[in-house]
Amino acid sequence: MPKKLTHKQWRLPQIQYIALGLLAIFSSFTMGVKTAGDVQTVAPMEASGTRVSGDINGDSRVDVRDAIAILEIARGYRTAKVEELFADPNGDGKLTIDDAIRILSDLSIR
């Protein structure tokens, strides 16, 4: 049968855990204050992980270069990155020739 701890013996581990917890909170706060000035803000679009529909190269504009990038991917000259798939013009999760045509069509209307 395990030996029962007295009140004094029981308080010592509690105090150690409380001290360790306070030390962890204090050090986390101190590190957070030191790095808070280094934080760079991002545009809401970047924060959500999405892009403007059709902006394949991520330059915040939909232009002929985006259509060319889609054609390169559609023809198999290179593989689409996840970030590029977020900008899929028709939202089907694939970059195809139809997507490039959609961009070029939209550009011709402007």
Buried (B, 14 or more C-beta within 10 A) or exposed (E): EEEEEEEEEEEEEEEEEEEEEEEEEEEEEEEEEEEEEEEEEEEEBEEEEEBBBBBBBBEEEBBEBBBBBBBBBBEEEEEBEEEBBBBBBEEEEEBBEEBBBBBBEBBEEE
